[in-house]
Amino acid sequence: MGVREWVGLLFLGVGIVVAASFYFPDSGRSAEPRPRSGGQVTTRTRTAVPEGAPIQQPTSWTVSITSGRNNLPLSASTEQRLDVAYDSRPLEELQDEWGVAAEAQAQVSAGRHTLRLRHTGSIRVYIDGELTADATARSGDDLSVNFIQQVDGIATIRIEVKAVDDEVALSWR
């Protein structure tokens, strides 16, 4: 066997060791936590996230009719309640992909929350810019959106619904 073969076997052995460390991640660690400096042992524990106060429906929603894949707003209105429904295209200039986007700000306490919505169409729900739900419904399905708010404060809720068979509906439950 020449040097090339030995080098190849060495790389193969290193590859096996690296792969084994990913396959058996705890194999090189002891089962007991080791004390950090000062003799304190730090362990990870899961704590239950408390239920937050119920979120009241915001009293001011900006509702837009959107067109295209990028949800370009064509018209906008301010609504006191989130309850919109269209069984056909509301504007003639709408492209094949159209929908409704609604945005509001709500006072949210720290904790675990559930938003309940009813929708027809493909829906995405964003809380403070983070996608928290992505679903499709053909005829008025209920959707529960679970999220955790870390601190008390104002959260921005954005809901985008794309039409399915030229039909869109969205309401707060």
C-alpha positions, 0 to 999 in steps of 0.5 A: 500500500502506498502513501495515497492509500494511507492518506485515503484511509486516514480521511475515511477514518476521520469522516467516520469519527465526525459522522459518529459524533453527529449520529451519537451526540451524547457519546462523548459527554458524561451523564452528570452535569459538571459544575461551573466555576464556583461549584454551581451545577447548571441544568436545563429545565423546561418551565410551563409558559403561563396562559396569557390574558385573552386577546380582545379583537382590535377596534381598528383594522386596516383591510386591503384588497391585494393582487399578485404574488407580492400582495400589492395593495389596490385599495384599503379601508379601516374597519372596526371589526374583522369580518370580510367576505367576497364571493367574486372579485371585488375589483375588475383590475385584480389579477389571477391571484388576489386576496385580502390582507388585514393588519392591526395592533393589539395589547398582548400580555406575556404568556401563551395565546390562541387567536381564533379565526374563520377563513375561506382561502389560503391564509397566513398569519404573522405576529410581529412579522413572524409567520405563525400559521399557514393553512388553506380552507375551501369553505369557512374553516376555523383556525387556531393560531398559537403563539407565545408573547415574551413580554407585555406589550403591543403586538402587530397582527397581520393576516393574509388570505388568498382567494380560492375559486374567487372566494375569500372570507375572514373573521375574528372568532 
